């Protein structure tokens, strides 16, 4: 399904299918926002009471935040910034950083912004499951307070079960996500419309004048309330991140055709209910439902929360794969859970770290209201990074010029900064959590990137050109067994260390030798006809460059086999893969600050082997170790 972000025409049937699928993946997070947004807007934190003026003011703020942030910024503007059809902060960073003639300092700045956005996304991927599942289970409290002590244990049970089944894949269950989410939005719409019919005066909040009046009347309290209003747009970035899976048109159609009307109807329904029954403030979302429908609504809300959580879990897997391919994080072991469905991967390390982090958040914060304080900062931080990167793209690629860029994207950036500032007021109440997580992840990413550069510099110091090596080989002393040896090397013209070790200690050079370099350009996909470059160096030695996009899973054996037609004899049953297994030690002349050097050494221990990452057959891999001082 990749590459649908382009404007290629699709049939009506396929468009309907993609739109339904997008509902289940793209809109799960923002679709569960009504569970907690209105409740938080009138919480003890804001101190607001559900008076007529303040209810209309909050509804107007939510309405225009959805219109400005989601409809105008993401759907109209940001979704134009696709990298060969793909969206997301790393795809956007790669698109800008690869521009020709870009100074190194500015390129590093864009890379750092991309890493910051990715780091904030990881924080969001922990908070989303915790907030959504807790808020759905809390609906039980509306029926009876008897369930109150059980909310956290039930939420933990649901979340642990969700993470535990990830290794089996979600392809078959995923087909139900679209229809279930369609039902969810239909229920949101109907419940909201029923209440709006009884309190039609709430529709006046569609006018922005009520938001302006609310801000003028309440001053600083209105600014505080913006932190809660932000919860209405959690998950907005998913519209852009998942654009490559479904395409612009299905996402836009789903948003304007169903999601936005359903969300607004439900928010306005909750507002109308608060005007007639102030006691509904305990949980206005579940109070909208008739008494007989309460338990079914809790079940449906929990399923919707699980779907929203699944989208962020899968997103974290994809982000880990992209970061590893772009050289921003250590290689991770990736398992494919479907032979036919795109993007169906499972990353064990990320899965269990996420599960542990989510469980700690649920146990520590105990309620969705407490977690909401932490949620907004991760969301607004990611949105601000998107705005900055798209601004650079508008200036350099779209050629908007400064006036248009400042007017449009500067306006979005000002709105993002305002929302983020309002959320920063909750720093001590839990807002520090996503920032601390993001800082730790950003530091690890930056350290890994700098460490890889340092390792490359050390390897270059002791490297030997392949041309020099071939000319120095004494045929009478070197044994050349039949078959093909594939040596992985990061340097195109030099002999890899594992080849030098094999020659030095074993005096062996296979009859056919392939020096293999894997490159990841700043683009999501590489077309099959551009996958491999071949150079014949003589004496049975060939240099092959395989190129993979950062959204692809490398499969070296699969892509070497067709090269037999180009003079590179690779028989799967007679080919061995030689992989360098570097161990890093502190150098007396370090290339990194000591703290960064120690962190890099720790990260290197957790990196998966090249054999696993490039899908090499385990029974044909030979690892040769070397010691590198950094």
Secondary structure, DSSP 8 states (H G I E B T S, - for coil): -TTTTS-----HHHHHHHHHHHHHHTSHHHHTGGGTHHHHHTSTTT-----HHHHHHHHHHHHHHIIIIIIIIIIIIGGG--BTTB-SHHHHHHHHHT-TT--HHHHHHHHHHHHHHHHHHHHHHHHHHHHHHHHHHTTHHHH-GGGGGGHHHHHHHHHHHHHHTGGG-SHHHHHHHHHHHHHHHHHHHHHHHHHHHH-GGGGGGGSTHHHHHHHHHHTHHHHHHHHHHGGGGTTTHHHHHTHHHH-HHHHHHHIIIIIHHHHHHHHHHHHHHHHH-GGGGG-HHHHTS-GGGHHHHHHHHHHHHHHHHHHHHHHHHHHHHHHHHTTSS-----EES-SSSTT-EE-HHHHHHHHHHHHHHHHHH-SHHHHHHHHHHHHHHHHHHHHHHHHHHHHHTS---HHHHHHHHHHHHHHHHHHHHHHHTTIIIIIHHHHHHHHHHHHHHHHHHHHHHHHHHHHHHT--BHHHHHHH--TTT-B--SSEEEEE-S-SSB--HHHHHIIIII-B--SEEEEEEEE--SSS---GGGSEEEEEEETTEEEEEEE--TTS---HHHHHHGGGGGT----GGGEEEEEEEEEEE--SS-SS-HHHHHHHHHHHHH---HHHHTT--GGGEEEEEEEEE-
